[in-house]
Amino acid sequence: MRAKKSLGQNFLKSKQALSAISDAGEIKEGELVIEIGPGKGALTKYLLEKTSRVVAIEKDRELIEFLNEKFQEEVSGGALTIIEGDILDFDEKTIEKPYKLIANIPYYITGEIMEKFLSSSNQPERVVFLLQKEVVDRIMVRDGKESILSMSVKAFGEPKYIQKVQAKAFSPAPKVDSAILAIGGISKSRFKGISEDKFFRVLKTGFAHKRKMLINNLEKLASKEDLVNLFRKLGLEAKTRAETLSVDNWIELSKEL
């Protein structure tokens, strides 16, 4: 069965990488695992070795038929449930808590999936994604420069870089390398006393023009005089740029503005 370019399919074939993804999930028997886009079931097999409660959501009808045949015993025994559908249309609020989210996801919907589940009222307790390496590097901020993406992840959980996965580990091989990212400690505890909407409005305004000083970007939300006083109160330099602030800095800014 050939991969469909229209669905961003790249099937992972490296046993070492598949094992690393399932291990990063820290799955115990009986825990519920949601797998996005199981493909040919390579990762599904490893997940079923960890727990007898796996729900796989697949958009490709041909693959669903393939999976039902491949995992006939697990499906009939109730260990595996296969659902046909687009993960972006799926109502994650119907998932029983607690659950873990594990997937090798298409690059083009990475941001949407992250936002959907991390900001949901029914958050997973742990996420493990195989992503484009460049995206994982941006989240982990190896160069010391934060972004809207890295702050959006860190506002909800603690990202951890697991390992690099080379392009040749896939079939067909993508043009870039990938990396495994785990996000633990997922919660909304940072948003006590501040709405998520306001936090993200301030964050996006602050990053609107990266070359500008943060205080100039935020003039859309407050006067220059008020901002100067606020920066002084929070111990921030007047010349501070958005990329240098921590999540806690952004939370405090959002509360005060």
KEVEX-422412 format. One line per field, with one value per atom (N, C-alpha, C, O): residue in one letter; atom name; y, z, x. Coordinates in steps of 0.1 Angstrom, whole numbers, plus 5000, padded with zeros to 4 digits. Each point is the difference from the previous one (the first is absolute). Layout:
// KEVEX-422412
r A	... .
a CA	... .
yy Y	... .
zz Z	... .
xx X	... .
***
This chain:
// KEVEX-422412
r M	M	M	M	R	R	R	R	A	A	A	A	K	K	K	K	K	K	K	K	S	S	S	S	L	L	L	L	G	G	G	G	Q	Q	Q	Q	N	N	N	N	F	F	F	F	L	L	L	L	K	K	K	K	S	S	S	S	K	K	K	K	Q	Q	Q	Q	A	A	A	A	L	L	L	L	S	S	S	S	A	A	A	A	I	I	I	I	S	S	S	S	D	D	D	D	A	A	A	A	G	G	G	G	E	E	E	E	I	I	I	I	K	K	K	K	E	E	E	E	G	G	G	G	E	E	E	E	L	L	L	L	V	V	V	V	I	I	I	I	E	E	E	E	I	I	I	I	G	G	G	G	P	P	P	P	G	G	G	G	K	K	K	K	G	G	G	G	A	A	A	A	L	L	L	L	T	T	T	T	K	K	K	K	Y	Y	Y	Y	L	L	L	L	L	L	L	L	E	E	E	E	K	K	K	K	T	T	T	T	S	S	S	S	R	R	R	R	V	V	V	V	V	V	V	V	A	A	A	A	I	I	I	I	E	E	E	E	K	K	K	K	D	D	D	D	R	R	R	R	E	E	E	E	L	L	L	L	I	I	I	I	E	E	E	E	F	F	F	F	L	L	L	L	N	N	N	N	E	E	E	E	K	K	K	K	F	F	F	F	Q	Q	Q	Q	E	E	E	E	E	E	E	E	V	V	V	V	S	S	S	S	G	G	G	G	G	G	G	G	A	A	A	A	L	L	L	L	T	T	T	T	I	I	I	I	I	I	I	I	E	E	E	E	G	G	G	G	D	D	D	D	I	I	I	I	L	L	L	L	D	D	D	D	F	F	F	F	D	D	D	D	E	E	E	E	K	K	K	K	T	T	T	T	I	I	I	I	E	E	E	E	K	K	K	K	P	P	P	P	Y	Y	Y	Y	K	K	K	K	L	L	L	L	I	I	I	I	A	A	A	A	N	N	N	N	I	I	I	I	P	P	P	P	Y	Y	Y	Y	Y	Y	Y	Y	I	I	I	I	T	T	T	T	G	G	G	G	E	E	E	E	I	I	I	I	M	M	M	M	E	E	E	E	K	K	K	K	F	F	F	F	L	L	L	L	S	S	S	S	S	S	S	S	S	S	S	S	N	N	N	N	Q	Q	Q	Q	P	P	P	P	E	E	E	E	R	R	R	R	V	V	V	V	V	V	V	V	F	F	F	F	L	L	L	L	L	L	L	L	Q	Q	Q	Q	K	K	K	K	E	E	E	E	V	V	V	V	V	V	V	V	D	D	D	D	R	R	R	R	I	I	I	I	M	M	M	M	V	V	V	V	R	R	R	R	D	D	D	D	G	G	G	G	K	K	K	K	E	E	E	E	S	S	S	S	I	I	I	I	L	L	L	L	S	S	S	S	M	M	M	M	S	S	S	S	V	V	V	V	K	K	K	K	A	A	A	A	F	F	F	F	G	G	G	G	E	E	E	E	P	P	P	P	K	K	K	K	Y	Y	Y	Y	I	I	I	I	Q	Q	Q	Q	K	K	K	K	V	V	V	V	Q	Q	Q	Q	A	A	A	A	K	K	K	K	A	A	A	A	F	F	F	F	S	S	S	S	P	P	P	P	A	A	A	A	P	P	P	P	K	K	K	K	V	V	V	V	D	D	D	D	S	S	S	S	A	A	A	A	I	I	I	I	L	L	L	L	A	A	A	A	I	I	I	I	G	G	G	G	G	G	G	G	I	I	I	I	S	S	S	S	K	K	K	K	S	S	S	S	R	R	R	R	F	F	F	F	K	K	K	K	G	G	G	G	I	I	I	I	S	S	S	S	E	E	E	E	D	D	D	D	K	K	K	K	F	F	F	F	F	F	F	F	R	R	R	R	V	V	V	V	L	L	L	L	K	K	K	K	T	T	T	T	G	G	G	G	F	F	F	F	A	A	A	A	H	H	H	H	K	K	K	K	R	R	R	R	K	K	K	K	M	M	M	M	L	L	L	L	I	I	I	I	N	N	N	N	N	N	N	N	L	L	L	L	E	E	E	E	K	K	K	K	L	L	L	L	A	A	A	A	S	S	S	S	K	K	K	K	E	E	E	E	D	D	D	D	L	L	L	L	V	V	V	V	N	N	N	N	L	L	L	L	F	F	F	F	R	R	R	R	K	K	K	K	L	L	L	L	G	G	G	G	L	L	L	L	E	E	E	E	A	A	A	A	K	K	K	K	T	T	T	T	R	R	R	R	A	A	A	A	E	E	E	E	T	T	T	T	L	L	L	L	S	S	S	S	V	V	V	V	D	D	D	D	N	N	N	N	W	W	W	W	I	I	I	I	E	E	E	E	L	L	L	L	S	S	S	S	K	K	K	K	E	E	E	E	L	L	L	L .
a N	CA	C	O	N	CA	C	O	N	CA	C	O	N	CA	C	O	N	CA	C	O	N	CA	C	O	N	CA	C	O	N	CA	C	O	N	CA	C	O	N	CA	C	O	N	CA	C	O	N	CA	C	O	N	CA	C	O	N	CA	C	O	N	CA	C	O	N	CA	C	O	N	CA	C	O	N	CA	C	O	N	CA	C	O	N	CA	C	O	N	CA	C	O	N	CA	C	O	N	CA	C	O	N	CA	C	O	N	CA	C	O	N	CA	C	O	N	CA	C	O	N	CA	C	O	N	CA	C	O	N	CA	C	O	N	CA	C	O	N	CA	C	O	N	CA	C	O	N	CA	C	O	N	CA	C	O	N	CA	C	O	N	CA	C	O	N	CA	C	O	N	CA	C	O	N	CA	C	O	N	CA	C	O	N	CA	C	O	N	CA	C	O	N	CA	C	O	N	CA	C	O	N	CA	C	O	N	CA	C	O	N	CA	C	O	N	CA	C	O	N	CA	C	O	N	CA	C	O	N	CA	C	O	N	CA	C	O	N	CA	C	O	N	CA	C	O	N	CA	C	O	N	CA	C	O	N	CA	C	O	N	CA	C	O	N	CA	C	O	N	CA	C	O	N	CA	C	O	N	CA	C	O	N	CA	C	O	N	CA	C	O	N	CA	C	O	N	CA	C	O	N	CA	C	O	N	CA	C	O	N	CA	C	O	N	CA	C	O	N	CA	C	O	N	CA	C	O	N	CA	C	O	N	CA	C	O	N	CA	C	O	N	CA	C	O	N	CA	C	O	N	CA	C	O	N	CA	C	O	N	CA	C	O	N	CA	C	O	N	CA	C	O	N	CA	C	O	N	CA	C	O	N	CA	C	O	N	CA	C	O	N	CA	C	O	N	CA	C	O	N	CA	C	O	N	CA	C	O	N	CA	C	O	N	CA	C	O	N	CA	C	O	N	CA	C	O	N	CA	C	O	N	CA	C	O	N	CA	C	O	N	CA	C	O	N	CA	C	O	N	CA	C	O	N	CA	C	O	N	CA	C	O	N	CA	C	O	N	CA	C	O	N	CA	C	O	N	CA	C	O	N	CA	C	O	N	CA	C	O	N	CA	C	O	N	CA	C	O	N	CA	C	O	N	CA	C	O	N	CA	C	O	N	CA	C	O	N	CA	C	O	N	CA	C	O	N	CA	C	O	N	CA	C	O	N	CA	C	O	N	CA	C	O	N	CA	C	O	N	CA	C	O	N	CA	C	O	N	CA	C	O	N	CA	C	O	N	CA	C	O	N	CA	C	O	N	CA	C	O	N	CA	C	O	N	CA	C	O	N	CA	C	O	N	CA	C	O	N	CA	C	O	N	CA	C	O	N	CA	C	O	N	CA	C	O	N	CA	C	O	N	CA	C	O	N	CA	C	O	N	CA	C	O	N	CA	C	O	N	CA	C	O	N	CA	C	O	N	CA	C	O	N	CA	C	O	N	CA	C	O	N	CA	C	O	N	CA	C	O	N	CA	C	O	N	CA	C	O	N	CA	C	O	N	CA	C	O	N	CA	C	O	N	CA	C	O	N	CA	C	O	N	CA	C	O	N	CA	C	O	N	CA	C	O	N	CA	C	O	N	CA	C	O	N	CA	C	O	N	CA	C	O	N	CA	C	O	N	CA	C	O	N	CA	C	O	N	CA	C	O	N	CA	C	O	N	CA	C	O	N	CA	C	O	N	CA	C	O	N	CA	C	O	N	CA	C	O	N	CA	C	O	N	CA	C	O	N	CA	C	O	N	CA	C	O	N	CA	C	O	N	CA	C	O	N	CA	C	O	N	CA	C	O	N	CA	C	O	N	CA	C	O	N	CA	C	O	N	CA	C	O	N	CA	C	O	N	CA	C	O	N	CA	C	O	N	CA	C	O	N	CA	C	O	N	CA	C	O	N	CA	C	O	N	CA	C	O	N	CA	C	O	N	CA	C	O	N	CA	C	O	N	CA	C	O	N	CA	C	O	N	CA	C	O	N	CA	C	O	N	CA	C	O	N	CA	C	O	N	CA	C	O	N	CA	C	O	N	CA	C	O	N	CA	C	O	N	CA	C	O	N	CA	C	O	N	CA	C	O	N	CA	C	O	N	CA	C	O	N	CA	C	O	N	CA	C	O	N	CA	C	O	N	CA	C	O	N	CA	C	O	N	CA	C	O	N	CA	C	O	N	CA	C	O	N	CA	C	O	N	CA	C	O	N	CA	C	O	N	CA	C	O	N	CA	C	O	N	CA	C	O	N	CA	C	O	N	CA	C	O	N	CA	C	O	N	CA	C	O	N	CA	C	O	N	CA	C	O	N	CA	C	O	N	CA	C	O	N	CA	C	O	N	CA	C	O	N	CA	C	O	N	CA	C	O	N	CA	C	O	N	CA	C	O	N	CA	C	O	N	CA	C	O	N	CA	C	O	N	CA	C	O	N	CA	C	O	N	CA	C	O	N	CA	C	O	N	CA	C	O	N	CA	C	O	N	CA	C	O	N	CA	C	O	N	CA	C	O	N	CA	C	O	N	CA	C	O	N	CA	C	O	N	CA	C	O	N	CA	C	O	N	CA	C	O .
yy 4988	5012	5013	5001	5007	5012	5011	5002	5007	5011	5011	5001	5006	5010	5014	5005	5001	5013	5011	5009	4990	5009	5000	5010	4979	4998	5002	4998	5005	5002	4988	5000	4988	4987	4997	5000	4998	4994	4990	5003	4984	4989	4998	4997	5003	4997	4985	4992	5005	4986	4996	4988	5022	4997	4994	5007	4981	4993	5008	5000	5005	5007	5013	5003	5004	5012	4997	5007	4983	4996	4996	5004	4989	4996	5013	5000	5009	5012	5009	5006	4994	5008	4994	5007	4979	4994	5001	5001	4998	5001	5014	5002	5008	5014	5003	5009	4982	5002	4996	5004	4989	4995	4994	5003	4988	4994	4988	4991	5008	4989	4992	5006	4981	4992	5006	5003	4997	5005	5015	5005	5002	5014	5002	4992	5018	5003	5008	5010	4985	5007	5003	4991	5021	5004	5002	5007	4986	5001	5007	4996	5014	5008	4994	4999	4998	4995	4988	5001	4988	4987	4995	4992	5012	4996	4985	4995	4998	4986	4992	4988	5020	4993	4997	4992	5013	4997	5005	4992	5020	5005	4994	4997	5001	4993	4987	4998	4995	4987	5002	4992	5018	5002	5005	4997	5012	5005	4989	5000	4990	4989	4991	4992	5008	4993	5006	4993	5020	5007	5000	5000	5001	5001	4994	4999	4996	4994	5010	4996	5017	5010	5010	5011	4986	5009	5004	4992	5021	5005	5007	5010	4985	5005	5008	4994	5018	5009	5001	5007	4988	5000	5006	4997	5011	5007	4992	5001	4991	4992	4987	4991	5008	4989	4987	4989	5011	4989	4994	4988	5021	4996	4994	4991	5014	4995	4985	4992	5005	4986	4992	4988	5017	4993	4998	4989	5021	4999	4990	4992	5008	4991	4985	4991	5007	4987	4996	4989	5020	4998	4997	4992	5016	4999	4994	5004	4986	4994	4995	5002	4992	4994	5011	4999	5011	5011	5008	5005	4997	5007	4992	5006	4982	4991	4998	4998	5003	4998	5013	5000	5011	5013	5008	5011	4984	5007	5012	5010	4989	5010	5005	4991	5022	5005	5009	5009	4989	5008	5009	4995	5018	5010	5006	5005	4996	5007	5015	5003	5005	5015	5008	4995	5018	5010	5005	5004	4995	5003	5015	5003	5006	5014	5002	5010	4980	5001	4991	5001	4991	4991	5008	5009	4988	5007	4993	4990	5016	4995	5000	4993	5015	5000	4987	4998	4994	4987	4989	4989	5014	4990	4999	5010	4978	4997	5005	4998	5008	5005	4989	4994	5005	5006	4993	4988	5018	4994	5006	5011	4981	5004	5001	4992	5018	5002	4997	5007	4984	4996	4999	4994	5012	4999	5005	5007	4987	5005	5008	4995	5018	5009	5007	5003	4999	5007	5014	5007	4997	5013	5012	5009	4990	5012	5003	5011	4979	5003	5000	4999	5002	4999	5011	4997	5015	5012	4998	5003	4993	4999	4989	5002	4987	4989	5004	4997	5009	5005	5009	4998	5012	5010	4993	5003	4988	4993	4993	5001	4991	4992	5007	4997	5011	5007	5010	5002	5004	5011	4994	5008	4979	4994	5000	5000	5000	4998	4985	4997	4995	4986	4997	4992	5013	4998	4986	4994	5001	4988	5002	5011	4978	5002	5000	5004	4990	4999	4999	4994	5013	5000	4995	5005	4987	4996	5001	4993	5016	5002	4999	5003	4991	4999	5012	4999	5011	5012	5003	4994	5016	5005	5005	5007	4989	5004	5015	5004	5003	5015	5005	5010	4984	5005	4996	5008	4980	4996	5009	5004	5000	5009	5014	5006	4998	5013	5000	5010	4978	4999	4999	5006	4987	4998	5012	5002	5007	5012	4998	5005	4988	4997	5013	5000	5009	5012	5012	5011	4986	5010	5010	5010	4988	5009	4994	4991	5014	4994	5005	5009	4985	5003	4998	4995	5009	4997	4985	4996	4996	4986	4994	4993	5011	4995	5004	4993	5020	5005	4993	4998	4999	4994	4986	4996	4997	4987	5001	4993	5015	5002	5006	4998	5008	5006	4988	5002	4987	4989	4988	4992	5007	4988	5001	5011	4978	5000	4991	4988	5019	4992	4994	5006	4982	4993	4994	4993	5010	4995	4985	4998	4993	4986	4996	4995	5005	4997	5004	5002	4999	5003	4987	4989	5012	4989	5004	5010	4984	5004	4997	4991	5017	4998	4986	4996	4998	4986	4990	4988	5015	4991	4999	4992	5016	5001	4994	4999	4997	4996	5006	4997	5012	5006	5009	5005	4997	5009	5015	5004	5003	5015	5007	4994	5019	5007	5005	5004	4995	5005	4989	4991	5010	4991	5004	5011	4979	5002	4999	4997	5005	4998	4997	5003	4989	4996	5010	5003	5003	5010	4994	4995	5006	4996	5012	5009	4992	5011	4995	4993	5009	4995	5011	5012	4985	5010	5009	5012	4983	5009	5004	4991	5022	5005	5015	5005	5001	5014	5008	5010	4984	5007	5014	5008	4994	5014	5011	5011	4984	5010	5004	5004	4995	5004	5015	5006	5001	5014	5007	5012	4980	5006	4991	4987	5018	4992	4996	5007	4981	4996	5009	5003	5002	5009	5013	5004	5001	5013	4997	5007	4981	4997	4999	5005	4988	4998	5013	5002	5007	5013	5008	5006	4994	5008	4993	5007	4980	4993	5003	5003	4996	5003	5014	5003	5006	5014	5003	5007	4987	5001	4995	5005	4985	4994	5005	4995	5015	5004	5005	4997	5010	5005	4996	5007	4982	4995	5009	5000	5009	5009	5012	5007	4995	5011	4996	4989	5021	4998	4996	5005	4987	4995	5012	5000	5009	5011	5008	5005	4996	5006	4992	5006	4981	4991	5001	5000	5001	5000	5013	5001	5009	5013	5000	5009	4980	4998	4997	5001	4994	4996	5010	4999	5010	5009	5012	4999	5012	5012	4997	4991	5017	4998	5002	4993	5017	5004	4988	4996	4998	4989	4988	4993	5005	4988	5002	4990	5022	5003	4997	4993	5011	4998	4985	4995	4998	4986	4992	4991	5012	4993	5002	4991	5021	5003	4992	4994	5005	4992	4985	4994	5001	4986	4997	4988	5022	4998	4997	4993	5012	4998	5012	5012	4986	5011	5006	4993	5020	5007	4995	5001	4994	4996	4985	4994	5000	4985	4997	5007	4981	4995	4988	4993	5005	4989	4987	4992	5005	4986	4997	4989	5021	4998	4997	4997	5005	4998	4986	4992	5004	4987	4999	5011	4977	4999	5008	5007	4992	5008	5015	5007	4998	5014	5004	5010	4981	5003	4999	5008	4983	4999	5012	5006	4999	5012	5012	5009	4992	5011	5000	5011	4978	4998	5004	5006	4990	5004	5015	5005	5001	5015	5009	5011	4984	5009	5002	5007 .
zz 5000	5000	5000	5009	4981	4998	5009	5002	5002	5008	4991	4989	5017	4992	5004	5011	4979	5002	5005	5007	4988	5003	5015	5006	5001	5014	5009	5012	4981	5007	5006	5011	4982	5006	4998	4989	5022	4999	5011	5012	4984	5009	5007	4993	5020	5008	5000	5003	4993	4999	5010	5002	5005	5009	5013	5007	4996	5013	5012	5010	4989	5011	5003	5012	4977	5002	5005	5009	4986	5005	5015	5007	4997	5014	5008	5011	4984	5008	5002	5011	4979	5001	5011	5008	4991	5010	5014	5009	4992	5013	5006	5012	4979	5005	5005	5008	4988	5005	5015	5006	4999	5014	5003	5010	4981	5001	5009	5000	5009	5008	4996	4994	5009	4996	5006	5011	4980	5004	4997	5000	4997	4996	4986	4991	5007	4987	4991	5004	4984	4991	4987	4994	5002	4987	4990	5002	4987	4989	4988	4995	5001	4988	4988	4999	4990	4988	5001	4998	5006	5002	4987	5001	4987	4988	4998	5000	4999	4998	5013	5001	5010	5014	5006	5009	4985	5005	5015	5009	4994	5014	5008	5012	4982	5007	5007	5011	4982	5005	5013	5010	4990	5012	5012	5011	4985	5011	5006	5012	4980	5005	5009	5008	4991	5009	5013	5010	4991	5013	5007	5012	4980	5006	4992	4987	5019	4992	4998	4999	5001	4997	4991	5004	4983	4989	4991	4996	5002	4990	4989	5002	4986	4988	4991	4996	5001	4992	4986	4999	4991	4986	4990	5000	4991	4990	4987	4993	5004	4988	5001	5007	4985	5001	4996	5006	4984	4996	5011	5002	5006	5011	5011	5007	4995	5010	4998	5009	4978	4996	5003	5005	4991	5002	5015	5004	5004	5015	5007	5008	4987	5006	4997	5008	4981	4996	5008	5005	4995	5007	5015	5006	5000	5015	5003	5010	4982	5002	5014	5006	4999	5014	5010	5010	4989	5010	4999	5011	4977	4999	5005	5008	4989	5005	5015	5007	4999	5014	5008	5012	4981	5006	5004	5006	4991	5004	4990	5005	4983	4990	4994	4996	5004	4994	4988	5003	4985	4989	4996	4997	5002	4997	4987	4998	4992	4988	5002	5004	4992	5001	5000	5001	4997	5000	5014	5007	4998	5014	5003	5012	4978	5003	5001	5006	4989	5002	5012	5005	5001	5011	5013	5003	5004	5012	5012	5005	4998	5011	5014	5009	4992	5013	5003	5012	4978	5002	5005	5004	4996	5005	5015	5007	4997	5015	5006	4994	5017	5007	5011	5005	4998	4993	4988	4998	4992	4988	4996	5004	4988	4994	4985	4993	5001	4985	4994	5003	4987	4994	4985	4995	4997	4986	4992	5005	4983	4989	4991	4992	5010	4993	4988	5000	4990	4988	5004	5008	4985	5004	4998	5008	4982	4996	5010	5000	5009	5010	5015	5009	4992	5013	5010	5011	4984	5008	5005	5011	4979	5003	5011	5009	4989	5010	5014	5010	4990	5013	5007	5012	4981	5005	5005	5011	4981	5003	5013	5008	4994	5012	5012	5011	4988	5011	5006	5013	4979	5005	5004	5005	4992	5002	5015	5009	4994	5014	5004	5012	4978	5003	4995	4990	5017	4996	5002	5010	4982	5003	5011	5002	5006	5011	4995	5006	4982	4994	4985	4995	4998	4985	4995	5005	4985	4993	4985	4995	4999	4985	4993	5005	4983	4991	4990	4993	5008	4992	4992	5001	4990	4993	5010	5009	4989	5010	5002	5011	4978	5001	5010	5007	4993	5009	5014	5009	4993	5014	5005	5012	4979	5004	5004	5010	4983	5003	5014	5007	4996	5012	5012	5011	4987	5010	5001	5011	4979	5000	5003	5011	4981	5002	4998	5004	4988	4998	5009	4998	5012	5010	4995	5007	4982	4995	5000	4992	5017	5001	4989	4992	5006	4989	5005	5011	4981	5004	5002	5009	4982	5001	5013	5007	4996	5013	5012	5010	4990	5012	5001	5011	4978	5000	5006	5007	4990	5006	5015	5008	4995	5014	5009	5013	4982	5008	5006	5010	4983	5004	5006	5007	4989	5005	4999	4997	5005	5000	4989	5000	4989	4989	5002	5007	4987	5002	4986	4994	5002	4988	5002	5009	4984	5002	4991	5005	4982	4991	4985	4997	4995	4986	4993	5003	4986	4991	4986	4995	4999	4986	4990	5002	4987	4989	4995	4996	5003	4994	5009	4995	5017	5008	4996	5005	4985	4995	4986	4992	5004	4986	4996	5007	4983	4993	5010	5009	4988	5008	4998	4988	5022	4999	4996	5001	4996	4997	5012	4998	5014	5012	5011	4999	5010	5012	5009	5000	5009	5010	5014	5001	5009	5014	5009	4997	5013	5010	5011	5006	4996	5011	5010	4996	5016	5011	5008	5003	5000	5009	5012	4999	5012	5013	5009	4996	5015	5009	4994	5004	4987	4993	5010	5006	4994	5008	4996	4991	5016	4998	5012	5003	5006	5013	4998	5009	4980	4999	4998	5002	4994	4996	5011	4998	5015	5011	5000	5002	4998	5000	4987	4999	4990	4987	4989	5001	4990	4990	4989	4997	4997	4990	4988	4993	5004	4989	5001	4991	5021	5003	4999	4994	5011	5000	4985	4997	4995	4986	4992	4990	5014	4993	5003	4991	5021	5004	4993	4995	5006	4994	4985	4995	4997	4986	4997	4990	5018	4998	5002	4993	5018	5003	4989	4999	4994	4990	4986	4990	5009	4987	4991	4988	5017	4992	5008	5010	4986	5008	5001	5010	4980	5001	5009	5004	5000	5008	5015	5004	5004	5015	5004	4995	5015	5005	5004	4997	5010	5005	4989	5002	4986	4989	4994	4995	5004	4995	5009	4995	5018	5010	5001	5007	4986	5000	4994	5002	4992	4995	5011	4999	5013	5011	5012	5009	4991	5011	4996	4990	5018	4996	5003	5008	4986	5002	5014	5006	5000	5014	5009	5009	4989	5009	4998	5009	4978	4997	5007	5005	4994	5007	5015	5005	5001	5014	5003	5010	4982	5001	4999	5008	4982	4998	5012	5004	5001	5012	5012	5007	4994	5011	4999	5011	4977	4998	4998	4998	5003	4999	4986	4998	4992	4986	4995	5002	4990	4993	4990	4993	5005	4990	4986	4991	5006	4987	4998	4990	5019	4999	4988	4995	4999	4988	5004	5009	4983	5003	5002	5009	4983	5000	5012	5002	5007	5012	5012	5010	4989	5012	5003	4991	5022	5004	5000	4999	5003	5001	5012	4999	5012	5012	4997	5005	4988	4996	4992	5003	4988	4992	5008	4998	5011	5009	5008	5001	5005	5008	4992	5004	4984	4991	4997	5000	4997	4996	5012	4997	5015	5011	5003	5004	4993	5004	4989	5003	4984	4989	5000	4992 .
xx 5008	4992	5009	5008	4990	5008	4995	4988	5022	4996	4994	5003	4987	4993	5006	4999	5006	5006	4990	5004	4984	4989	4997	4995	5008	4998	5012	5000	5011	5013	5005	5007	4991	5003	5015	5005	5002	5014	5001	5000	5000	5000	5013	5010	4990	5013	5003	4991	5021	5004	5011	5003	5003	5011	4994	4993	5011	4996	5005	4993	5019	5006	4992	4997	4999	4993	4986	4994	4999	4987	5000	4991	5019	5002	5002	4995	5013	5003	4987	4999	4993	4987	4991	4995	5004	4991	5005	4993	5021	5006	4998	4998	5003	4999	4986	4998	4992	4987	4998	4990	5020	4999	4987	4993	5003	4987	5000	5009	4981	4998	4987	4991	5009	4988	4988	4999	4991	4987	4998	4988	5023	4998	4995	5003	4989	4994	5010	5005	4997	5009	4992	4994	5007	4994	5011	5010	4989	5010	4994	4989	5017	4996	5007	5012	4980	5005	5009	5012	4983	5008	5006	5010	4986	5006	4998	4989	5023	4999	5001	5001	4999	5000	5013	5001	5010	5013	5002	5004	4991	5001	4989	5002	4987	4988	5005	4996	5011	5005	5008	4998	5011	5008	4991	5002	4988	4991	4992	4997	4999	4992	5008	4994	5019	5009	5000	5004	4993	5000	4987	4999	4990	4987	4989	5002	4988	4989	4988	4989	5015	4989	5006	5004	4995	5005	4989	4992	5006	4990	5008	5007	4992	5007	4990	4990	5014	4991	5007	5010	4983	5006	4991	4988	5017	4992	4999	4990	5020	5000	4992	5004	4985	4991	5007	4998	5011	5008	5008	5001	5005	5009	4991	5005	4983	4992	4996	5001	4997	4997	5012	5000	5012	5013	5002	5004	4994	5002	4990	5004	4984	4990	5004	4997	5009	5004	5013	5001	5008	5013	4999	5006	4985	4998	4986	4993	5003	4987	4997	4990	5021	4999	4998	4992	5017	5000	4986	4995	5000	4988	4988	4992	5007	4990	5000	4990	5022	5002	4999	5000	4998	4997	5013	4999	5013	5012	5002	5006	4990	5001	4987	4992	5006	4988	5005	5008	4987	5004	4988	4989	5014	4990	5003	5012	4979	5002	4997	4989	5020	4998	5012	5011	4987	5011	5002	4990	5022	5002	4996	4997	5004	4997	4984	4996	4997	4985	4995	4989	5020	4997	4998	5007	4982	4997	5008	4996	5015	5008	4994	5005	4984	4993	4993	4996	5002	4994	5009	4996	5017	5010	5000	4999	5001	5000	5014	5010	4989	5012	5004	4992	5021	5012	5003	4997	5010	5005	5013	5004	5003	5013	4998	4993	5014	4999	5013	5010	4991	5012	4998	4991	5019	4998	5012	5009	4992	5009	4990	4993	5007	4990	5006	5012	4979	5004	5005	4994	5017	5006	4990	5001	4991	4991	4989	4994	5003	4990	5005	4993	5020	5007	4994	4996	5004	4996	4985	4997	4995	4985	4998	4991	5016	4998	5005	4994	5018	5005	4990	4997	4998	4991	4987	4995	4999	4988	5000	4991	5020	5001	5006	4995	5015	5006	4990	5000	4992	4991	4986	4992	5006	4987	4996	5009	4978	4996	5002	4999	5004	5003	5014	5002	5008	5014	5005	4995	5014	5006	5010	5005	4998	5010	5014	5009	4993	5013	4999	4991	5018	5000	5014	5010	4990	5012	4998	4991	5016	4998	5013	5011	4989	5011	4998	4990	5018	4998	5012	5011	4988	5011	5011	4996	5016	5010	5001	5003	4996	5001	4989	5003	4985	4989	5004	4997	5008	5004	5011	5000	5009	5011	4995	5005	4985	4993	4993	5000	4994	4993	5010	4998	5013	5010	5009	5007	4994	5007	5015	5005	5002	5014	5009	5011	4983	5008	4996	5005	4987	4996	4990	4997	4997	4990	4986	4997	4995	4986	4991	5004	4985	4991	4985	4998	4993	4986	4998	4993	5012	4999	5006	4993	5019	5006	4993	4998	4997	4993	4986	4995	4999	4987	5001	4991	5020	5002	5003	4994	5015	5005	4990	5000	4990	4989	4991	4994	5006	4992	5007	4994	5019	5007	5015	5006	5001	5015	5005	5000	5005	5005	5014	5008	4994	5012	5005	4992	5020	5005	5005	5008	4986	5003	5012	5011	4987	5011	4997	4988	5022	4999	4996	5005	4987	4997	5003	4993	5016	5004	4990	4991	5009	4990	5000	4989	5022	5001	4992	4998	4997	4993	4985	4993	5003	4987	4999	5009	4978	4997	4987	4990	5010	5012	5007	4995	5018	5008	4996	5000	4997	4998	5013	5011	4988	5012	5008	5011	4983	5007	4999	4992	5017	5000	4989	4995	5002	4990	5006	5012	4980	5004	4988	4989	5014	4989	4999	5010	4978	4998	4990	4989	5014	4991	4996	5008	4979	4995	4994	4989	5016	4994	4995	5001	4994	4995	4989	5000	4992	4990	4989	4994	5003	4989	4998	5006	4984	4997	5003	4994	5015	5002	5006	4999	5008	5006	4989	5003	4985	4990	4991	4988	5016	4992	5001	5011	4978	4999	5002	5001	5000	5002	4994	5001	4991	4994	5010	5009	4989	5009	4999	5010	4978	4998	5009	5006	4994	5007	5015	5008	4997	5014	5005	5010	4982	5004	4999	5007	4984	4999	5012	5006	4998	5012	5013	5008	4992	5012	5001	5011	4978	5000	5003	5007	4988	5003	5015	5006	5000	5014	5009	5011	4985	5008	4997	5006	4985	4995	5011	5000	5010	5012	5012	5004	5002	5012	5011	5007	4996	5011	4998	5009	4978	4997	5002	5000	5003	5000	4986	4991	5008	4987	4991	4988	5018	4992	4993	4989	5018	4994	4988	4990	5012	4989	4988	4988	5014	4989	4993	4990	5014	4993	4986	4992	5005	4986	4991	4988	5018	4991	5001	4991	5019	5001	5009	5007	4992	5008	5015	5004	5005	5014	5004	5008	4986	5003	4996	5008	4980	4996	5009	5003	5001	5009	5013	5006	5000	5013	4999	5009	4981	4998	4998	5005	4987	4998	5013	5002	5006	5012	5010	5006	4993	5009	4995	5008	4979	4994	5003	5003	4998	5002	5015	5004	5004	5015	5005	5010	4982	5004	5007	4996	5014	5007	4991	4992	5010	4992	5002	4991	5021	5004	4998	5004	4989	4997	4992	4991	5013	4993	4991	5004	4986	4990	5007	4996	5014	5006	5008	5004	4999	5008	4992	5005	4981	4992	4996	4999	4999	4996	4985	4993	5002	4985	4995	4989	5018	4996	4999	4992	5018	5000	4988	4993	5003	4988	4987	4991	5009	4988	4999	4989	5022	4999	4996	4992	5014	4997	4985	4993	5002	4985	4991	4990	5014	4992	5000	4989	5022	5001	4995	4995	5005	4996	4984	4995 .
***
